[in-house]
């Protein structure tokens, strides 16, 4: 889908998704990441990649 990112940015809430993902990892800190479901560290990648966005676009991701 060519418009998937645009749909997610319009309809979704990236800040909330990152917050929830961090909470899942934190709540299961004694477990291996591979054992946490649904738990990935994709949020860390998203946070790293937002450094390359304009300051205006970063506001959609950074808490």
HTML snippet that shows the backbone in 3Dmol.js (N, CA, C, O; Angstrom):
<script src="https://3Dmol.org/build/3Dmol-min.js"></script>
<div id="view" style="width:600px;height:400px;position:relative"></div>
<script>
const pdb = `
ATOM      1  N   UNK A   1       0.835  -1.178   0.000  1.00  0.00           N
ATOM      2  CA  UNK A   1       0.000   0.000   0.000  1.00  0.00           C
ATOM      3  C   UNK A   1       0.883   1.247   0.000  1.00  0.00           C
ATOM      4  O   UNK A   1       1.652   1.464   0.937  1.00  0.00           O
ATOM      5  N   UNK A   2       0.781   2.029  -1.001  1.00  0.00           N
ATOM      6  CA  UNK A   2       1.614   3.223  -1.120  1.00  0.00           C
ATOM      7  C   UNK A   2       1.263   4.301  -0.101  1.00  0.00           C
ATOM      8  O   UNK A   2       2.103   5.138   0.229  1.00  0.00           O
ATOM      9  N   UNK A   3       0.058   4.290   0.389  1.00  0.00           N
ATOM     10  CA  UNK A   3      -0.394   5.355   1.292  1.00  0.00           C
ATOM     11  C   UNK A   3      -0.444   4.917   2.758  1.00  0.00           C
ATOM     12  O   UNK A   3      -0.990   5.631   3.599  1.00  0.00           O
ATOM     13  N   UNK A   4       0.114   3.763   3.064  1.00  0.00           N
ATOM     14  CA  UNK A   4       0.021   3.224   4.422  1.00  0.00           C
ATOM     15  C   UNK A   4       0.593   4.181   5.463  1.00  0.00           C
ATOM     16  O   UNK A   4      -0.041   4.424   6.490  1.00  0.00           O
ATOM     17  N   UNK A   5       1.779   4.725   5.214  1.00  0.00           N
ATOM     18  CA  UNK A   5       2.391   5.641   6.179  1.00  0.00           C
ATOM     19  C   UNK A   5       1.504   6.863   6.403  1.00  0.00           C
ATOM     20  O   UNK A   5       1.307   7.290   7.540  1.00  0.00           O
ATOM     21  N   UNK A   6       0.971   7.420   5.325  1.00  0.00           N
ATOM     22  CA  UNK A   6       0.097   8.591   5.444  1.00  0.00           C
ATOM     23  C   UNK A   6      -1.151   8.278   6.259  1.00  0.00           C
ATOM     24  O   UNK A   6      -1.592   9.096   7.067  1.00  0.00           O
ATOM     25  N   UNK A   7      -1.718   7.099   6.047  1.00  0.00           N
ATOM     26  CA  UNK A   7      -2.900   6.687   6.805  1.00  0.00           C
ATOM     27  C   UNK A   7      -2.555   6.540   8.285  1.00  0.00           C
ATOM     28  O   UNK A   7      -3.296   7.011   9.147  1.00  0.00           O
ATOM     29  N   UNK A   8      -1.436   5.890   8.579  1.00  0.00           N
ATOM     30  CA  UNK A   8      -1.026   5.704   9.974  1.00  0.00           C
ATOM     31  C   UNK A   8      -0.773   7.038  10.666  1.00  0.00           C
ATOM     32  O   UNK A   8      -1.132   7.212  11.830  1.00  0.00           O
ATOM     33  N   UNK A   9      -0.162   7.973   9.958  1.00  0.00           N
ATOM     34  CA  UNK A   9       0.128   9.267  10.561  1.00  0.00           C
ATOM     35  C   UNK A   9      -1.145  10.088  10.768  1.00  0.00           C
ATOM     36  O   UNK A   9      -1.227  10.883  11.704  1.00  0.00           O
ATOM     37  N   UNK A  10      -2.126   9.899   9.905  1.00  0.00           N
ATOM     38  CA  UNK A  10      -3.375  10.652  10.033  1.00  0.00           C
ATOM     39  C   UNK A  10      -4.300  10.023  11.078  1.00  0.00           C
ATOM     40  O   UNK A  10      -4.896  10.731  11.889  1.00  0.00           O
ATOM     41  N   UNK A  11      -4.417   8.711  11.056  1.00  0.00           N
ATOM     42  CA  UNK A  11      -5.382   8.015  11.909  1.00  0.00           C
ATOM     43  C   UNK A  11      -4.776   7.491  13.213  1.00  0.00           C
ATOM     44  O   UNK A  11      -5.491   7.303  14.198  1.00  0.00           O
ATOM     45  N   UNK A  12      -3.476   7.257  13.221  1.00  0.00           N
ATOM     46  CA  UNK A  12      -2.831   6.665  14.388  1.00  0.00           C
ATOM     47  C   UNK A  12      -2.284   7.711  15.340  1.00  0.00           C
ATOM     48  O   UNK A  12      -2.428   8.913  15.118  1.00  0.00           O
ATOM     49  N   UNK A  13      -1.657   7.235  16.398  1.00  0.00           N
ATOM     50  CA  UNK A  13      -1.040   8.103  17.391  1.00  0.00           C
ATOM     51  C   UNK A  13       0.325   7.519  17.715  1.00  0.00           C
ATOM     52  O   UNK A  13       0.452   6.652  18.579  1.00  0.00           O
ATOM     53  N   UNK A  14       1.342   8.001  17.016  1.00  0.00           N
ATOM     54  CA  UNK A  14       2.671   7.425  17.161  1.00  0.00           C
ATOM     55  C   UNK A  14       3.248   7.635  18.559  1.00  0.00           C
ATOM     56  O   UNK A  14       3.939   6.756  19.073  1.00  0.00           O
ATOM     57  N   UNK A  15       2.980   8.771  19.177  1.00  0.00           N
ATOM     58  CA  UNK A  15       3.476   9.011  20.538  1.00  0.00           C
ATOM     59  C   UNK A  15       2.892   7.987  21.509  1.00  0.00           C
ATOM     60  O   UNK A  15       3.603   7.450  22.358  1.00  0.00           O
ATOM     61  N   UNK A  16       1.614   7.727  21.380  1.00  0.00           N
ATOM     62  CA  UNK A  16       0.956   6.763  22.256  1.00  0.00           C
ATOM     63  C   UNK A  16       1.480   5.350  21.997  1.00  0.00           C
ATOM     64  O   UNK A  16       1.687   4.583  22.937  1.00  0.00           O
ATOM     65  N   UNK A  17       1.690   5.009  20.746  1.00  0.00           N
ATOM     66  CA  UNK A  17       2.215   3.684  20.411  1.00  0.00           C
ATOM     67  C   UNK A  17       3.606   3.475  21.001  1.00  0.00           C
ATOM     68  O   UNK A  17       3.913   2.396  21.508  1.00  0.00           O
ATOM     69  N   UNK A  18       4.439   4.497  20.935  1.00  0.00           N
ATOM     70  CA  UNK A  18       5.785   4.402  21.515  1.00  0.00           C
ATOM     71  C   UNK A  18       5.693   4.256  23.027  1.00  0.00           C
ATOM     72  O   UNK A  18       6.418   3.456  23.619  1.00  0.00           O
ATOM     73  N   UNK A  19       4.810   5.019  23.652  1.00  0.00           N
ATOM     74  CA  UNK A  19       4.644   4.926  25.110  1.00  0.00           C
ATOM     75  C   UNK A  19       4.199   3.528  25.525  1.00  0.00           C
ATOM     76  O   UNK A  19       4.734   2.964  26.479  1.00  0.00           O
ATOM     77  N   UNK A  20       3.225   2.969  24.815  1.00  0.00           N
ATOM     78  CA  UNK A  20       2.744   1.614  25.126  1.00  0.00           C
ATOM     79  C   UNK A  20       3.845   0.577  24.926  1.00  0.00           C
ATOM     80  O   UNK A  20       4.000  -0.330  25.743  1.00  0.00           O
ATOM     81  N   UNK A  21       4.607   0.707  23.844  1.00  0.00           N
ATOM     82  CA  UNK A  21       5.681  -0.250  23.570  1.00  0.00           C
ATOM     83  C   UNK A  21       6.732  -0.219  24.675  1.00  0.00           C
ATOM     84  O   UNK A  21       7.210  -1.266  25.111  1.00  0.00           O
ATOM     85  N   UNK A  22       7.087   0.971  25.121  1.00  0.00           N
ATOM     86  CA  UNK A  22       8.071   1.092  26.210  1.00  0.00           C
ATOM     87  C   UNK A  22       7.537   0.472  27.494  1.00  0.00           C
ATOM     88  O   UNK A  22       8.284  -0.164  28.238  1.00  0.00           O
ATOM     89  N   UNK A  23       6.251   0.654  27.754  1.00  0.00           N
ATOM     90  CA  UNK A  23       5.662   0.103  28.974  1.00  0.00           C
ATOM     91  C   UNK A  23       5.661  -1.421  28.948  1.00  0.00           C
ATOM     92  O   UNK A  23       5.929  -2.065  29.963  1.00  0.00           O
ATOM     93  N   UNK A  24       5.359  -1.994  27.787  1.00  0.00           N
ATOM     94  CA  UNK A  24       5.371  -3.460  27.663  1.00  0.00           C
ATOM     95  C   UNK A  24       6.763  -4.001  27.959  1.00  0.00           C
ATOM     96  O   UNK A  24       6.910  -4.983  28.686  1.00  0.00           O
ATOM     97  N   UNK A  25       7.781  -3.361  27.395  1.00  0.00           N
ATOM     98  CA  UNK A  25       9.158  -3.805  27.642  1.00  0.00           C
ATOM     99  C   UNK A  25       9.518  -3.624  29.117  1.00  0.00           C
ATOM    100  O   UNK A  25      10.109  -4.515  29.727  1.00  0.00           O
ATOM    101  N   UNK A  26       9.163  -2.477  29.685  1.00  0.00           N
ATOM    102  CA  UNK A  26       9.480  -2.199  31.091  1.00  0.00           C
ATOM    103  C   UNK A  26       8.781  -3.192  32.023  1.00  0.00           C
ATOM    104  O   UNK A  26       9.394  -3.694  32.965  1.00  0.00           O
ATOM    105  N   UNK A  27       7.507  -3.474  31.765  1.00  0.00           N
ATOM    106  CA  UNK A  27       6.745  -4.383  32.615  1.00  0.00           C
ATOM    107  C   UNK A  27       7.260  -5.819  32.549  1.00  0.00           C
ATOM    108  O   UNK A  27       6.978  -6.628  33.433  1.00  0.00           O
ATOM    109  N   UNK A  28       8.010  -6.127  31.508  1.00  0.00           N
ATOM    110  CA  UNK A  28       8.537  -7.483  31.334  1.00  0.00           C
ATOM    111  C   UNK A  28      10.061  -7.482  31.297  1.00  0.00           C
ATOM    112  O   UNK A  28      10.673  -8.286  30.594  1.00  0.00           O
ATOM    113  N   UNK A  29      10.666  -6.582  32.054  1.00  0.00           N
ATOM    114  CA  UNK A  29      12.115  -6.388  31.983  1.00  0.00           C
ATOM    115  C   UNK A  29      12.931  -7.621  32.357  1.00  0.00           C
ATOM    116  O   UNK A  29      14.097  -7.728  31.978  1.00  0.00           O
ATOM    117  N   UNK A  30      12.338  -8.541  33.087  1.00  0.00           N
ATOM    118  CA  UNK A  30      13.063  -9.742  33.484  1.00  0.00           C
ATOM    119  C   UNK A  30      13.008 -10.846  32.431  1.00  0.00           C
ATOM    120  O   UNK A  30      13.613 -11.904  32.600  1.00  0.00           O
ATOM    121  N   UNK A  31      12.287 -10.595  31.354  1.00  0.00           N
ATOM    122  CA  UNK A  31      12.152 -11.587  30.287  1.00  0.00           C
ATOM    123  C   UNK A  31      13.026 -11.204  29.095  1.00  0.00           C
ATOM    124  O   UNK A  31      13.358 -10.034  28.904  1.00  0.00           O
ATOM    125  N   UNK A  32      13.390 -12.201  28.304  1.00  0.00           N
ATOM    126  CA  UNK A  32      14.080 -11.931  27.050  1.00  0.00           C
ATOM    127  C   UNK A  32      13.123 -11.225  26.099  1.00  0.00           C
ATOM    128  O   UNK A  32      11.927 -11.516  26.087  1.00  0.00           O
ATOM    129  N   UNK A  33      13.639 -10.313  25.315  1.00  0.00           N
ATOM    130  CA  UNK A  33      12.796  -9.592  24.366  1.00  0.00           C
ATOM    131  C   UNK A  33      12.046 -10.534  23.442  1.00  0.00           C
ATOM    132  O   UNK A  33      10.903 -10.271  23.066  1.00  0.00           O
ATOM    133  N   UNK A  34      12.692 -11.629  23.078  1.00  0.00           N
ATOM    134  CA  UNK A  34      12.067 -12.588  22.165  1.00  0.00           C
ATOM    135  C   UNK A  34      10.890 -13.322  22.804  1.00  0.00           C
ATOM    136  O   UNK A  34      10.089 -13.933  22.096  1.00  0.00           O
ATOM    137  N   UNK A  35      10.774 -13.272  24.128  1.00  0.00           N
ATOM    138  CA  UNK A  35       9.688 -13.954  24.845  1.00  0.00           C
ATOM    139  C   UNK A  35       8.499 -13.038  25.143  1.00  0.00           C
ATOM    140  O   UNK A  35       7.440 -13.508  25.557  1.00  0.00           O
ATOM    141  N   UNK A  36       8.676 -11.745  24.933  1.00  0.00           N
ATOM    142  CA  UNK A  36       7.626 -10.784  25.242  1.00  0.00           C
ATOM    143  C   UNK A  36       6.697 -10.662  24.032  1.00  0.00           C
ATOM    144  O   UNK A  36       7.139 -10.313  22.937  1.00  0.00           O
ATOM    145  N   UNK A  37       5.427 -10.947  24.233  1.00  0.00           N
ATOM    146  CA  UNK A  37       4.464 -10.851  23.135  1.00  0.00           C
ATOM    147  C   UNK A  37       3.274 -10.031  23.602  1.00  0.00           C
ATOM    148  O   UNK A  37       2.684 -10.421  24.610  1.00  0.00           O
ATOM    149  N   UNK A  38       2.875  -8.979  23.002  1.00  0.00           N
ATOM    150  CA  UNK A  38       3.528  -8.363  21.847  1.00  0.00           C
ATOM    151  C   UNK A  38       4.572  -7.368  22.325  1.00  0.00           C
ATOM    152  O   UNK A  38       4.205  -6.312  22.840  1.00  0.00           O
ATOM    153  N   UNK A  39       5.799  -7.646  22.183  1.00  0.00           N
ATOM    154  CA  UNK A  39       6.837  -6.730  22.629  1.00  0.00           C
ATOM    155  C   UNK A  39       8.022  -6.721  21.702  1.00  0.00           C
ATOM    156  O   UNK A  39       8.737  -7.716  21.583  1.00  0.00           O
ATOM    157  N   UNK A  40       8.227  -5.628  21.059  1.00  0.00           N
ATOM    158  CA  UNK A  40       9.412  -5.462  20.219  1.00  0.00           C
ATOM    159  C   UNK A  40      10.069  -4.153  20.609  1.00  0.00           C
ATOM    160  O   UNK A  40       9.491  -3.345  21.337  1.00  0.00           O
ATOM    161  N   UNK A  41      11.251  -3.956  20.131  1.00  0.00           N
ATOM    162  CA  UNK A  41      11.938  -2.696  20.387  1.00  0.00           C
ATOM    163  C   UNK A  41      11.987  -1.849  19.117  1.00  0.00           C
ATOM    164  O   UNK A  41      12.921  -1.075  18.908  1.00  0.00           O
ATOM    165  N   UNK A  42      10.979  -2.007  18.285  1.00  0.00           N
ATOM    166  CA  UNK A  42      10.879  -1.203  17.069  1.00  0.00           C
ATOM    167  C   UNK A  42      10.785   0.274  17.434  1.00  0.00           C
ATOM    168  O   UNK A  42      11.249   1.131  16.682  1.00  0.00           O
ATOM    169  N   UNK A  43      10.189   0.575  18.580  1.00  0.00           N
ATOM    170  CA  UNK A  43      10.090   1.969  19.004  1.00  0.00           C
ATOM    171  C   UNK A  43      11.463   2.628  19.088  1.00  0.00           C
ATOM    172  O   UNK A  43      11.593   3.816  18.794  1.00  0.00           O
ATOM    173  N   UNK A  44      12.488   1.877  19.483  1.00  0.00           N
ATOM    174  CA  UNK A  44      13.847   2.426  19.577  1.00  0.00           C
ATOM    175  C   UNK A  44      14.365   2.807  18.192  1.00  0.00           C
ATOM    176  O   UNK A  44      15.033   3.829  18.035  1.00  0.00           O
ATOM    177  N   UNK A  45      14.061   1.998  17.207  1.00  0.00           N
ATOM    178  CA  UNK A  45      14.431   2.311  15.830  1.00  0.00           C
ATOM    179  C   UNK A  45      13.702   3.559  15.351  1.00  0.00           C
ATOM    180  O   UNK A  45      14.302   4.437  14.731  1.00  0.00           O
ATOM    181  N   UNK A  46      12.415   3.634  15.639  1.00  0.00           N
ATOM    182  CA  UNK A  46      11.624   4.811  15.243  1.00  0.00           C
ATOM    183  C   UNK A  46      12.190   6.061  15.900  1.00  0.00           C
ATOM    184  O   UNK A  46      12.337   7.093  15.244  1.00  0.00           O
ATOM    185  N   UNK A  47      12.510   5.979  17.186  1.00  0.00           N
ATOM    186  CA  UNK A  47      13.072   7.142  17.879  1.00  0.00           C
ATOM    187  C   UNK A  47      14.404   7.564  17.259  1.00  0.00           C
ATOM    188  O   UNK A  47      14.678   8.756  17.124  1.00  0.00           O
ATOM    189  N   UNK A  48      15.218   6.603  16.889  1.00  0.00           N
ATOM    190  CA  UNK A  48      16.507   6.911  16.265  1.00  0.00           C
ATOM    191  C   UNK A  48      16.313   7.559  14.891  1.00  0.00           C
ATOM    192  O   UNK A  48      16.996   8.526  14.554  1.00  0.00           O
ATOM    193  N   UNK A  49      15.391   7.028  14.111  1.00  0.00           N
ATOM    194  CA  UNK A  49      15.167   7.550  12.762  1.00  0.00           C
ATOM    195  C   UNK A  49      14.532   8.930  12.762  1.00  0.00           C
ATOM    196  O   UNK A  49      14.704   9.688  11.807  1.00  0.00           O
ATOM    197  N   UNK A  50      13.800   9.271  13.819  1.00  0.00           N
ATOM    198  CA  UNK A  50      13.168  10.595  13.856  1.00  0.00           C
ATOM    199  C   UNK A  50      14.200  11.715  13.917  1.00  0.00           C
ATOM    200  O   UNK A  50      13.880  12.867  13.625  1.00  0.00           O
ATOM    201  N   UNK A  51      15.419  11.392  14.287  1.00  0.00           N
ATOM    202  CA  UNK A  51      16.476  12.406  14.328  1.00  0.00           C
ATOM    203  C   UNK A  51      16.733  12.994  12.938  1.00  0.00           C
ATOM    204  O   UNK A  51      17.272  14.093  12.811  1.00  0.00           O
ATOM    205  N   UNK A  52      16.349  12.265  11.919  1.00  0.00           N
ATOM    206  CA  UNK A  52      16.593  12.702  10.545  1.00  0.00           C
ATOM    207  C   UNK A  52      15.396  13.449   9.949  1.00  0.00           C
ATOM    208  O   UNK A  52      15.433  13.858   8.788  1.00  0.00           O
ATOM    209  N   UNK A  53      14.363  13.622  10.723  1.00  0.00           N
ATOM    210  CA  UNK A  53      13.182  14.362  10.268  1.00  0.00           C
ATOM    211  C   UNK A  53      13.324  15.836  10.631  1.00  0.00           C
ATOM    212  O   UNK A  53      14.148  16.204  11.468  1.00  0.00           O
ATOM    213  N   UNK A  54      12.524  16.660  10.001  1.00  0.00           N
ATOM    214  CA  UNK A  54      12.501  18.070  10.370  1.00  0.00           C
ATOM    215  C   UNK A  54      11.951  18.194  11.790  1.00  0.00           C
ATOM    216  O   UNK A  54      11.310  17.273  12.295  1.00  0.00           O
ATOM    217  N   UNK A  55      12.202  19.322  12.420  1.00  0.00           N
ATOM    218  CA  UNK A  55      11.720  19.522  13.791  1.00  0.00           C
ATOM    219  C   UNK A  55      10.203  19.443  13.863  1.00  0.00           C
ATOM    220  O   UNK A  55       9.650  18.943  14.843  1.00  0.00           O
ATOM    221  N   UNK A  56       9.537  19.930  12.840  1.00  0.00           N
ATOM    222  CA  UNK A  56       8.071  19.878  12.809  1.00  0.00           C
ATOM    223  C   UNK A  56       7.587  18.431  12.765  1.00  0.00           C
ATOM    224  O   UNK A  56       6.649  18.067  13.474  1.00  0.00           O
ATOM    225  N   UNK A  57       8.223  17.607  11.938  1.00  0.00           N
ATOM    226  CA  UNK A  57       7.824  16.198  11.830  1.00  0.00           C
ATOM    227  C   UNK A  57       8.169  15.427  13.093  1.00  0.00           C
ATOM    228  O   UNK A  57       7.446  14.503  13.465  1.00  0.00           O
ATOM    229  N   UNK A  58       9.265  15.790  13.763  1.00  0.00           N
ATOM    230  CA  UNK A  58       9.673  15.110  14.998  1.00  0.00           C
ATOM    231  C   UNK A  58       8.619  15.238  16.083  1.00  0.00           C
ATOM    232  O   UNK A  58       8.483  14.344  16.918  1.00  0.00           O
ATOM    233  N   UNK A  59       7.881  16.318  16.086  1.00  0.00           N
ATOM    234  CA  UNK A  59       6.857  16.529  17.113  1.00  0.00           C
ATOM    235  C   UNK A  59       5.793  15.445  17.106  1.00  0.00           C
ATOM    236  O   UNK A  59       5.125  15.225  18.117  1.00  0.00           O
ATOM    237  N   UNK A  60       5.627  14.762  15.974  1.00  0.00           N
ATOM    238  CA  UNK A  60       4.627  13.701  15.875  1.00  0.00           C
ATOM    239  C   UNK A  60       5.082  12.420  16.559  1.00  0.00           C
ATOM    240  O   UNK A  60       4.277  11.526  16.817  1.00  0.00           O
ATOM    241  N   UNK A  61       6.400  12.334  16.856  1.00  0.00           N
ATOM    242  CA  UNK A  61       6.940  11.104  17.415  1.00  0.00           C
ATOM    243  C   UNK A  61       7.521  11.268  18.825  1.00  0.00           C
ATOM    244  O   UNK A  61       7.384  10.369  19.655  1.00  0.00           O
ATOM    245  N   UNK A  62       8.146  12.368  19.092  1.00  0.00           N
ATOM    246  CA  UNK A  62       8.889  12.552  20.341  1.00  0.00           C
ATOM    247  C   UNK A  62       7.945  12.991  21.448  1.00  0.00           C
ATOM    248  O   UNK A  62       7.127  13.893  21.269  1.00  0.00           O
ATOM    249  N   UNK A  63       8.076  12.340  22.592  1.00  0.00           N
ATOM    250  CA  UNK A  63       7.223  12.672  23.744  1.00  0.00           C
ATOM    251  C   UNK A  63       7.694  13.943  24.413  1.00  0.00           C
ATOM    252  O   UNK A  63       7.100  14.379  25.399  1.00  0.00           O
TER     253      UNK A  63
END
`;
const viewer = $3Dmol.createViewer("view");
viewer.addModel(pdb, "pdb");
viewer.setStyle({}, {cartoon: {color: "spectrum"}});
viewer.zoomTo();
viewer.render();
</script>
